[in-house]
Amino acid sequence: MKIGVVCYPTYGGSGVLATELGLGLARKGHEVHFITYRRPARLGGFQANVFYHEVDSGSDYPLFEFAPYETSLASKLVDVIENYGIDLLHVHYAVPHASVAYMARKILISRGKYVPFVTTLHGTDITLVGTNPAFAPTITFAINKSDGVTAVSESLRKDTLANFDICNPIEVIYNFIDFKRFHRDNKDHFKAAIAPNGERILIHVSNFRPVKRVDDVIYIFKIVNDEIPSKLLLIGDGPERSRCEELSRKLGLSQDIRFLGKQDAVEELLAVSDLFLLPSASESFGLAALEAMACQVPVISSNVGGIPEVNIDGETGYLSGIGMVDKMAEDALKILKDDKILGRFRAAALAQAARFDIEEIIPKYEAYYQEVIDRTTIKPEEPVFDC
């Protein structure tokens, strides 16, 4: 198949999933075309069967205060589809990407060509409507006009159906992990540099938005560190970082917390860590937790969204209510105080992560793509599943 991929080219979960999925499909012989405004964060150098098409924002046109990205993207989609013979588009997020794909499809229909598109929901679409209901009509329309729709967790599928008037079936295809990249290597020299006196290493990875509750990470760490000498690695960047840096100084933790910013090789940091903290207020899946588990790092997390589908309470880590800092710290200490208990949680985390191996998930996408293509007639005016 020739597959076009549209995503946000960032370090966030959706961009990571889209890029890793595309690369995995390319390794299996499919031709994959990434179409976005910047090269995706995890799309490195030359790779066979992989193409990148940059979208021109048109920002130099003096009429516009803000560049009309959606219009530029729709035009680029039409161009790539017509010139590279794309069989199917896979777009990540209903808004704006599914609505743009619908526009491109209508243009192509007017030229006698029909190319179906699959929309993957990652969660932000749902929370966006929660904060601004004005987006609901556009998101509902984009989902219902898609030729196929997937969600990254059962929780997200249920939330979507509860919040929108959806008549289009939603297929759950979980996020995944690439064990060729995420595994626990021997990095003792690296660990010694971070924790020279054998301290436990806790880690958090996010985009530092308020929903990630990174301040809770610091408060949890404070309780743990008061009882067990520890270090905390904070990976990522975002609007809450400066406030969290100030909080760490206020609590006297500056010597024990490292703010490392965005990291391309996050797996090397996970490989030396003992515990992953994810106290988010909302997570459609929890990809960062899954990456940690693949590196045999147990997870202390909130019990929201799709996280309980990944982190099994009492086996791969512990779940708690949002903001329950004391309980999360208590659970962390249960794991960290005893090497045998930590070892048991490590083994369970790895076994659970294996269920989400990319080699298990990619065939599900391949089968779903083919199903969508097969049920799409030669030149329908609208997709099969229309309200």
Stockholm file with secondary structure:
# STOCKHOLM 1.0

chainA/1-387         MKIGVVCYPTYGGSGVLATELGLGLARKGHEVHFITYRRPARLGGFQANVFYHEVDSGSDYPLFEFAPYETSLASKLVDVIENYGIDLLHVHYAVPHASVAYMARKILISRGKYVPFVTTLHGTDITLVGTNPAFAPTITFAINKSDGVTAVSESLRKDTLANFDICNPIEVIYNFIDFKRFHRDNKDHFKAAIAPNGERILIHVSNFRPVKRVDDVIYIFKIVNDEIPSKLLLIGDGPERSRCEELSRKLGLSQDIRFLGKQDAVEELLAVSDLFLLPSASESFGLAALEAMACQVPVISSNVGGIPEVNIDGETGYLSGIGMVDKMAEDALKILKDDKILGRFRAAALAQAARFDIEEIIPKYEAYYQEVIDRTTIKPEEPVFDC
#=GR chainA/1-387 SS CEEEEECCCSSSHHHHHHHHHHHHHHHTTCEEEEEESSCCTTCCSCCTTEEEEECCCCTTCTTCSSCCHHHHHHHHHHHHHHHHTCCEEEEESIIIIIHHHHHHHHHHHHTTCCCCEEEEECSHHHHHHHHCGGGHHHHHHHHHHSSEEEESSHHHHHHHHHHSCCCSCEEECCCCBCTTTSSCCCCHHHHHHHCTTCCEEEEEESCCCGGGCHHHHHHHHHHHHHHSCEEEEEECCSTTHHHHHHHHHHTTCTTTEEEEECCTTHHHHHTTCSEEEECCSCCSSCHHHHHHHHTTCCEEEECCTTGGGTSCBTTTEEEECTTCHHHHHHHHHHHHTCHHHHHHHHHHHHHHHHTTBHHHHHHHHHHHHHHHHHHSCSSCSSCSSCC
#=GC SS_cons         CEEEEECCCSSSHHHHHHHHHHHHHHHTTCEEEEEESSCCTTCCSCCTTEEEEECCCCTTCTTCSSCCHHHHHHHHHHHHHHHHTCCEEEEESIIIIIHHHHHHHHHHHHTTCCCCEEEEECSHHHHHHHHCGGGHHHHHHHHHHSSEEEESSHHHHHHHHHHSCCCSCEEECCCCBCTTTSSCCCCHHHHHHHCTTCCEEEEEESCCCGGGCHHHHHHHHHHHHHHSCEEEEEECCSTTHHHHHHHHHHTTCTTTEEEEECCTTHHHHHTTCSEEEECCSCCSSCHHHHHHHHTTCCEEEECCTTGGGTSCBTTTEEEECTTCHHHHHHHHHHHHTCHHHHHHHHHHHHHHHHTTBHHHHHHHHHHHHHHHHHHSCSSCSSCSSCC
//
